[in-house]
Amino acid sequence: MTAILPPRPAGLIRLIGSLIYDWLVLLGVLMLLGFLAVAVNKWLTGADAIAPGNPLFIIWNLLIIYFYFAGFWVTKSQTVGMRAWRIHLASTNDRPLGWMHATLRLLTAIPAWGLAGMGVFWRYTNRDRIGWQDQASWTQVYYRPK
């Protein structure tokens, strides 16, 4: 008989590896959908390129980033990069992951990673080993071995 071990929080190397993997995949998605946006712009305006700083194009790209991360978190509890690094996102408040969890996590992850990773390193100061984005969204990233 095998004992069921409790899930353990994902380590920092796995989180960084997953993030790099996801951004590489997302870069490809942004390029493909960017070609689509340029084609639609050409059809509507006749211009060969989208003007720098175009607010609609910025919103388009932000929506793609949001739906990439939030969509995967809500539907599969892991992104492509998380799957490759065998980490899983779970709710800590006994509710299924929803769009509110995903939105709060994504909005808090921006300063958590952006301030020299301070919000991510925060996980080493508390006993639950959770960072800012986990605290704000009532989630935690776990490692799932094979």
Protein Blocks (a to p, Z undefined) as FASTA:
>chain_A
ZZddddddddfklmmmmmmmmmmmmmmmmmmmmmmmmmmmmmmnopabdcehiaklmmmm
mmmmmmmmmmmmmmnopafklmmnopacddfklpacdfklmmmmmmmmmmmmmngolmmm
mmmmpfnopafklmmnopacddddZZ
